[in-house]
């Protein structure tokens, strides 16, 4: 189903991009709810989808859940491509729309590349380490994380850890000390780069240039484009 969100080749228009971003956000939320068992046949969700895509609230009445979700996903893919290409074509303008208060959370969501600037590259390293320890915590791999961190430690330290790890909560305490240290390094790196007026924006821009240099529609480039639009025009959470 061909659905138009925004013309990627059009001149920059803040209002149009804001509307397209809102439409995409609503569609993603509808898909999330339609995929749950309680949403398979929910008439309100179907009416909302039909109205959003074709201004026809009856469009999906009587359709099977598979067809409804398939067409919604196809529409979302159209939205990703159009929004992504539009942001790519107007990257500088969209980046300027991102409020300063949103920049810090934005850099934590992006697949950053080092850009050859000492402060910026230190921040990229700090963010990478932060994501690693956050992922270990989410996936319940605290022990594996600590063991990997100790791979380069002296043998005596490894032996000490092996015996001490038999004590209840010991590994958890070691992990927590790593977490505090990594979070402190991240906060310090953020503080340093924010001393430069355009520090975070320059990192975002130059990192994107490296990622999109060969392929503007790669997975990493699409992440950049969509998250930039969300940071600029997504719903603000209180």
C-alpha positions in Angstrom: 0.0 0.0 0.0 1.6 3.2 -1.2 1.2 5.9 1.5 2.8 9.3 1.3 4.3 10.8 4.5 6.5 13.5 2.9 8.2 14.2 -0.4 11.9 13.5 0.1 12.8 15.9 -2.7 10.8 18.8 -1.5 12.3 22.0 0.0 12.7 22.0 3.7 9.4 22.7 5.5 9.4 22.4 9.3 5.6 22.1 9.5 5.5 19.3 6.9 8.3 17.3 8.6 6.6 17.7 12.0 3.3 16.4 10.6 5.1 13.4 8.9 7.0 12.6 12.1 3.8 12.6 14.1 2.0 10.4 11.5 4.9 7.9 11.6 4.9 7.8 15.4 1.1 7.2 15.5 1.5 4.4 12.9 4.3 2.7 14.9 2.1 2.8 18.1 -0.8 1.4 16.2 1.3 -1.5 14.9 2.6 -2.3 18.4 -1.0 -2.5 19.7 -2.4 -4.4 16.7 0.3 -7.1 17.1 -0.9 -8.0 20.6 -3.7 -10.6 20.9 -6.1 -8.1 22.4 -5.5 -5.9 19.5 -6.1 -8.4 16.7 -9.7 -7.5 16.2 -9.9 -4.2 18.1 -12.3 -2.1 15.9 -10.9 1.2 17.3 -7.4 0.3 16.3 -8.5 -0.7 12.8 -10.5 2.4 12.3 -7.6 4.5 13.5 -5.3 2.7 11.0 -7.7 3.1 8.1 -8.2 6.8 8.8 -4.5 7.4 9.2 -3.5 5.7 6.0 -6.4 6.3 3.6 -8.9 8.5 5.5 -11.2 5.6 5.5 -12.1 4.3 8.9 -13.9 1.2 7.4 -10.9 0.2 5.3 -9.9 -2.8 7.5 -13.3 -3.9 8.7 -13.5 -7.7 8.3 -9.9 -8.1 7.2 -7.8 -10.8 8.8 -5.2 -9.6 11.4 -2.3 -10.8 9.2 -3.4 -8.6 6.3 -4.0 -5.6 8.6 -0.6 -5.9 10.2 1.2 -6.6 6.9 -0.2 -3.4 5.3 0.5 -1.4 8.4 4.1 -2.6 8.3 4.5 -1.8 4.6 3.2 1.7 5.3 5.7 2.1 8.1 8.5 1.1 5.8 7.3 3.7 3.3 7.4 6.2 6.1 10.9 5.2 7.2 12.2 5.6 3.6 10.5 9.0 3.0 11.3 10.5 6.4 14.9 9.1 6.2 15.6 10.5 2.7 14.0 13.8 3.7 16.2 14.2 6.8 19.2 13.2 4.8 18.5 15.9 2.2 18.0 18.5 5.0 20.2 17.1 7.7 21.7 20.5 8.9 18.2 22.1 9.1 16.7 19.2 11.1 19.7 19.1 13.4 19.2 22.7 14.2 15.6 21.9 15.2 16.7 19.6 18.0 16.4 21.4 21.3 19.6 21.6 23.3 18.0 19.7 26.1 17.4 16.7 23.8 21.0 16.5 22.4 22.4 14.5 25.3 19.8 11.8 25.1 20.1 11.8 21.3 23.8 11.0 21.2 23.1 8.0 23.5 20.8 6.6 20.9 22.9 7.0 17.8 25.5 4.5 16.2 28.3 7.1 16.5 31.6 7.0 14.7 34.8 8.6 15.9 35.5 11.9 14.0 39.1 12.6 14.9 38.4 15.1 17.7 39.9 14.1 21.1 36.9 15.1 23.2 34.3 13.7 20.8 36.2 10.4 20.4 36.5 10.0 24.1 32.7 10.4 24.4 32.2 7.8 21.6 34.3 5.3 23.6 32.5 6.2 26.9 29.1 5.7 25.2 30.1 2.3 23.8 31.3 1.1 27.2 28.0 2.3 28.8 25.9 0.4 26.2 28.0 -2.7 26.9 27.4 -2.7 30.6 23.7 -1.7 30.2 23.2 -4.6 27.8 24.9 -7.0 30.2 22.5 -5.8 33.0 19.4 -6.2 30.7 20.4 -9.6 29.6 21.3 -10.9 33.0 25.0 -11.5 32.0 26.6 -9.7 34.9 29.0 -12.6 35.6 30.1 -12.9 32.0 30.7 -9.2 31.8 32.9 -9.1 34.9 34.9 -12.2 33.7 35.5 -10.5 30.3 36.7 -7.3 32.0 39.2 -9.4 34.0 40.6 -11.2 31.0 43.6 -8.8 30.8 44.1 -8.8 34.6 47.1 -10.5 36.2 46.7 -14.2 37.1 46.7 -13.5 40.8 43.7 -11.2 40.4 41.8 -13.8 38.4 42.5 -16.4 41.1 41.3 -14.0 43.8 38.1 -13.3 41.8 37.5 -17.0 41.3 37.5 -17.8 45.0 35.8 -14.5 46.1 33.0 -15.1 43.5 31.7 -18.0 45.6 30.7 -15.4 48.2 27.1 -14.3 47.8 26.6 -10.9 46.0 30.4 -10.5 45.4 30.1 -10.5 41.6 27.2 -8.1 41.8 29.2 -5.7 43.9 32.1 -5.8 41.4 29.7 -5.2 38.6 28.2 -2.2 40.4 31.7 -0.7 40.9 32.3 -1.1 37.1 28.9 0.5 36.4 29.6 3.5 38.7 33.0 4.0 37.1 31.7 3.8 33.5 28.8 6.1 34.3 31.2 8.6 35.8 33.4 8.5 32.7 30.4 9.0 30.5 29.2 12.0 32.6 32.7 13.5 32.5 33.0 13.1 28.8 29.6 14.7 28.2 30.5 17.6 30.5 33.7 18.2 28.6 32.2 18.2 25.1 29.3 20.4 26.2 31.7 23.1 27.2 32.0 23.7 23.4 29.0 25.5 22.1 28.4 23.2 19.2 30.3 20.2 20.6 27.4 17.6 20.5 25.9 18.9 17.2 29.3 18.7 15.5 29.8 15.1 16.7 26.3 14.2 15.5 26.9 15.9 12.1 30.4 14.6 11.4 29.6 11.1 12.6 26.6 11.0 10.3 28.7 12.1 7.4 31.0 9.2 7.9 28.1 6.7 8.2 26.1 8.0 5.2 29.0 8.7 3.0 28.6 5.5 1.0 25.0 4.6 1.6 22.3 7.0 2.8 19.8 4.2 3.3 21.9 1.7 5.3 20.5 0.5 8.6 22.8 2.8 10.6 21.9 5.8 8.5 18.2 5.1 8.9 18.6 4.9 12.7 20.3 8.3 12.5 17.7 9.9 10.3 14.6 8.7 12.2 16.0 9.4 15.7 17.0 12.9 14.6 13.5 13.5 13.4 12.1 12.2 16.7 14.5 14.3 18.8 13.4 17.4 16.8 9.7 16.8 16.5 8.7 13.7 18.5 6.2 14.0 21.4 7.7 15.6 24.5 7.4 13.5 27.6 6.7 15.2 30.8 
